[in-house]
């Protein structure tokens, strides 16, 4: 059995929704156990519902020093850590990354 992270499971659930296939057909195609697929989906939905499910988070603006301005970076700071990306990153890629992190 392949061990998957929560993000990998969420990506599978998103792919299933986009496919238009039934769960049985999708699981057959991906060689997944349909029973376990359904259990994981319910478990993750339950865990997601118990956490703060707001799509928005509070942020605060920080003044940037002149040395930081012009560096062209996008930085996301969370309790879990910090992610810094070049400002030239494609918006579609960034949007898919953010969706995967939810």
RAJOGI-V599723 format. One line per field, one symbol per residue. psi: psi as a letter, one per 40 degrees, with the letter a starting at -180 (. if undefined). Layout:
psi=???
This chain:
psi=hhhiiddddddddddddddeiidddddddefihdddddddddddddddddiheheiihiiihhiidddhedfihhhhiddahhhiieeihdddddddddde.
